[in-house]
Amino acid sequence: MDLSSRLLLLAEVVDAGSFTRAADLRHVDRSVISRQIRHLEKELEVRLFNRSTRVVHLTDAGREIYQRALSLRTALEDARHVAEAYQSAPRGVLRINAPTDFGRRYVAPAAGIFMRRFNDIRVELQLDNGYVDVIAGGYDLVIRISEPQDSSLIARPLARNHQVICASPEFVQKHGLPESVDELLLLPATAYSRDDLSLDYLHYYNESNHVVRGALNARFRTNDPEVMVRAMLVGLCYGVMPAFMLEDAFRDGKLFPILPELRLAPSPDIYMVYPHREFMTLKTQRFIECLQEVVGEPPVWERNMPRIGMLQGYDPMA
C-alpha cells in the first residue's frame, strides 16, 4: 500500500470512528488497519492517533493530515467523475438515498428502468427517513423533502409536495362532509407521531391570509405514514397527507379531498441533491432522467387527484 492509499485509509478510520468499524467496512481484520496506520506514522515520522483501549483520538498533527487526506480523496473522486462524464454509457455503482415512502413508490421503479437500460451499472438504494450526509455517505444522489440549506451541494427541484386533507367515502357516510375547518377539526383524524415529533396540527390560511394552527382530534397516531393511509382507507379517520402517498387511492376512488377550498400552508418541495461538481456523472444524469419519467410533470399523483371542479356536486353518501 502506497502513501496515498494509506492517507485514504486514515480518512476512512476517522470517518468510521474506530479501527474496528473501519475494518468491518473493508471486510478485513482490525490488525490490517492498525498495521497500515503504523506504516503511515512511520513514513510521515509523526504520531497520528492517541490510542486507548476502546477509542482513537487524532493528535494535532493527525487532524492536519486528516484534512489533507480529505482533499486527496476529493481530488481523486473528481478525477473519476470527470472521466465518467465522458463515457458513452453509465458504469460502476450508483448510490442513492431517499425517504422511505417516496423511495418505494417512485425511486425504486426508476431504479428498475435505469438498470434495464444500462447493463453495466449497479444500484445501491438506501431508504431512510433520517438526515444523511451526502458527501460523507458517498451518495451520488439524495432525495430530500426539505428546503436546501447546504451551499456545498446542488439541489434541483423534482416535484411539488402538496398536502391534501382527504377521507374515504365510508368516513363521510358516517360523519358527513365538514363545511368548515371548525367542523373538520372535531372529526377523528390520524396523525404522524414518534418519540420526538408529533404532527397533530393543521396549518392553514385564515380569512386574513395569515397561517394559523388548528389542533387535530388525533384519534389514531402512528410513526408509519403507510399505516395512516390504511386507517383512512377503512374509514376510521381522515388525514392530512402528502399527495404523492395518495396516487393509487385517488385513482381508484378510495379517497378524495375534503374541504378542497381550504388553503393549507405550503410544505417543502421534493429535491434531488448531489455533490457540487464541475461535471455531473453520466450515471447520475441518466438516473435523474429515469426518475423524472416516473414522476412526470405535472407529478403523476396530481394528475390522479380529483380536481376541485370535479368535487362540486359530488355526493359521497349517494
CORTAGI-V33037 format. One record per pair of residues at least 6 apart in sequence whose ideal C-beta (glycine too) atoms are under 8 Angstrom apart, sorted by the first residue. I is the first residue (numbers start at 0). J is the second residue. Records with the same first field share a line. If there is no record, write none. Layout:
BEGIN
I: J ; J
END
This chain:
BEGIN
0: 8 ; 35 ; 38
2: 39 ; 42
3: 71 ; 75
5: 35 ; 36 ; 38 ; 39 ; 42
6: 39 ; 64 ; 67 ; 68 ; 71
7: 68 ; 71 ; 72 ; 75
8: 21 ; 32 ; 35 ; 36 ; 39
9: 36 ; 39 ; 47 ; 61 ; 64 ; 65 ; 68
10: 65 ; 68 ; 69 ; 72
11: 21 ; 24 ; 25
12: 18 ; 21 ; 32 ; 36 ; 55
13: 57 ; 65
14: 135
15: 21 ; 24
17: 54 ; 55
18: 29 ; 32 ; 33 ; 36 ; 55
19: 29
21: 32
22: 28 ; 29 ; 31 ; 32
25: 31 ; 32
36: 47 ; 48
39: 47
40: 46 ; 47
43: 64
45: 58 ; 60 ; 61 ; 64
46: 58 ; 60 ; 61
47: 57 ; 58 ; 60 ; 61 ; 64
48: 55 ; 56 ; 57 ; 58 ; 61
49: 55 ; 56 ; 57 ; 58
57: 65
77: 276 ; 277
80: 276 ; 278 ; 279 ; 280
81: 277 ; 278
83: 89 ; 90 ; 91 ; 278 ; 280 ; 281 ; 282
84: 278 ; 279 ; 280 ; 281
86: 281
88: 117 ; 119 ; 281
89: 117 ; 119 ; 120 ; 280 ; 281 ; 282 ; 285 ; 286
90: 119 ; 120 ; 282
91: 119 ; 120 ; 121 ; 282
92: 120 ; 121 ; 122 ; 123
93: 113 ; 120 ; 121 ; 122 ; 123 ; 139 ; 140 ; 282 ; 283 ; 286
94: 123 ; 125 ; 136 ; 137 ; 138 ; 139 ; 140
95: 106 ; 110 ; 122 ; 123 ; 124 ; 125 ; 138 ; 139 ; 140 ; 141 ; 142 ; 286
96: 124 ; 125 ; 126 ; 127 ; 131 ; 133 ; 136 ; 138 ; 140 ; 141 ; 142
97: 106 ; 124 ; 125 ; 126 ; 127 ; 141 ; 142
98: 126 ; 127 ; 128 ; 142 ; 143 ; 144
99: 126 ; 127 ; 128
100: 224 ; 225 ; 243 ; 244
101: 142 ; 144 ; 243 ; 269
102: 124 ; 126 ; 142
103: 126
104: 243 ; 244 ; 246
105: 243 ; 290 ; 293 ; 294
106: 124 ; 126 ; 142 ; 290
107: 124
108: 293
109: 286 ; 289 ; 290 ; 292 ; 293
110: 122 ; 124 ; 286 ; 289
112: 289 ; 292 ; 293
113: 120 ; 122 ; 285 ; 286 ; 289
114: 120 ; 122
116: 285 ; 289
117: 282 ; 285
120: 282
125: 131
131: 138 ; 141
133: 141 ; 149 ; 152 ; 272 ; 273 ; 274
134: 151 ; 152 ; 274
138: 273
139: 273 ; 274 ; 280 ; 282 ; 283 ; 286
140: 271 ; 272 ; 273 ; 283 ; 286 ; 287
141: 271 ; 272 ; 273
142: 157 ; 269 ; 270 ; 271 ; 272
143: 154 ; 269 ; 270 ; 272
144: 160 ; 241 ; 266 ; 267 ; 268 ; 269 ; 270
145: 267 ; 270
146: 267
147: 154 ; 270 ; 272
151: 274 ; 275
152: 272 ; 273 ; 274 ; 275
153: 272 ; 273 ; 274 ; 275
154: 270 ; 271 ; 272
155: 270 ; 271 ; 272 ; 287
156: 268 ; 269 ; 270 ; 271
157: 268 ; 269 ; 270 ; 271 ; 290 ; 291 ; 294
158: 243 ; 268 ; 269 ; 294 ; 296 ; 298
159: 268 ; 269 ; 297 ; 298 ; 301
160: 241 ; 242 ; 243 ; 266 ; 267 ; 268 ; 269
161: 241 ; 242 ; 263 ; 266 ; 301
162: 239 ; 240 ; 241 ; 242 ; 263 ; 266
163: 239 ; 240 ; 241 ; 242 ; 245 ; 256 ; 304
164: 183 ; 201 ; 237 ; 238 ; 239 ; 256 ; 257 ; 258 ; 259 ; 261 ; 263
165: 231 ; 237 ; 238 ; 240 ; 245 ; 248 ; 254 ; 255 ; 256 ; 257
166: 231 ; 234 ; 236 ; 237 ; 238 ; 254 ; 255 ; 257
167: 231 ; 232 ; 233 ; 234 ; 253 ; 254
168: 252 ; 253 ; 255 ; 315 ; 316
169: 233 ; 234
170: 231 ; 234 ; 235 ; 236 ; 237
171: 257 ; 315 ; 316
172: 234 ; 315 ; 316
173: 234
174: 186 ; 187
175: 316
176: 257 ; 315
177: 183 ; 186 ; 257 ; 258
179: 258
180: 201 ; 203 ; 213 ; 258 ; 261
183: 201 ; 237 ; 257 ; 258 ; 261
184: 201 ; 213 ; 214 ; 215 ; 216
185: 216
186: 216 ; 237
187: 216 ; 218 ; 219 ; 235 ; 236 ; 237
188: 199 ; 215 ; 216 ; 217 ; 218 ; 219 ; 236 ; 237 ; 238 ; 239
189: 217 ; 218 ; 219 ; 220 ; 221 ; 227 ; 230 ; 231 ; 235 ; 236 ; 237 ; 238
190: 197 ; 198 ; 199 ; 215 ; 217 ; 219 ; 220 ; 227 ; 238
191: 197 ; 198 ; 220 ; 221 ; 222 ; 224 ; 227
192: 198 ; 199 ; 217 ; 220 ; 221 ; 222
193: 222
197: 220
199: 214 ; 215 ; 217 ; 220
200: 212 ; 213 ; 214 ; 215
201: 212 ; 213 ; 214 ; 215 ; 239 ; 263
202: 210 ; 211 ; 212 ; 263 ; 264
203: 210 ; 211 ; 213 ; 261 ; 262 ; 263 ; 264
204: 210 ; 211 ; 262 ; 263 ; 264
205: 211
210: 264
215: 239
218: 235 ; 236
219: 227 ; 230 ; 235 ; 236
221: 227 ; 230
224: 240 ; 241 ; 244
225: 244
227: 238 ; 240
228: 238 ; 240 ; 244 ; 245 ; 248 ; 254
230: 236 ; 238
231: 237 ; 238 ; 240 ; 248 ; 254
232: 248 ; 253 ; 254
237: 257
239: 263
241: 266
242: 298 ; 300 ; 301 ; 304
243: 269 ; 298 ; 300
244: 300
245: 254 ; 300 ; 304
246: 299 ; 300 ; 303
247: 253
248: 254
249: 255 ; 300 ; 303 ; 304 ; 305
250: 303
255: 305 ; 310 ; 313 ; 315
256: 304 ; 305 ; 307 ; 310
259: 307 ; 310
260: 307
271: 287 ; 290
273: 279 ; 283
293: 299
295: 302
305: 313
END
